[in-house]
Amino acid sequence: MPSLSEPILTPATLLAYRRANGQLPDFSPPHTVIFAPQKSLAKYVLRNYSVKQIKGFLGEFYLFRRANGRIALSTNFGIGSPVIGGLTDEFAALGVQQFILIGMAGALQPELTTGSLVISTSAIRGEGVSQHYLPPKRTIDSSPALVQSISHILARQNQPHRPGVTWTTDAPFRELRKDALELQQQGVLAVEMEAAAMLAVARANERAGLAMFAIADQLYGGEWRMASDLHPAQKGLSILFEAAIEMLI
């Protein structure tokens, strides 16, 4: 009899079910999956790169022809920790070895403006997903090697960026003023909704992970501000994506 402490449904079981029912084709798993929650980045990628779509996953999943299928894009799956955590677990069971998240975040420091680039060296686990995968701890780290590599590429491209801690939350309408002010004082750079979950699930599966963001809005000083023009943030996403591709190819 299976152990009572084991999960009832595993990602491997779900993938086998989909294959048996013709919902998921057989293909060589990519080495790296890039998560792109924002549709603007997905449109940029699909406009500029030749890809092959693979059906069978939540949202859209594409293999890059330029990389012979070694790099994939996962997009159009929504936002938030539960969905990206589940996808990370599925892709790890598929055989993916590395995960990179490129998304938008809200600045907690006044010098970060719309379009500023943030590399999450670690994420505060303010969501719920990571608690199911790792023992209690305040933060979860990105891969130091990936952080160093992407930072080197951005510096070489003369792209200003800030490495540092981000805060992952499940509830964008419950980012309390007292919490935001305290984290701002502690030097936390930005608030986002996916990093801790993705990094924790990757770590639990002994995979490498990296999260990075373009600033879209500001919450420093306990007040919310949104730019009327999000083109700088969308440009920031494309800069981060191109740096990731240079790192991977």
Disulfide bonds with the S-S distance in Angstrom:
none
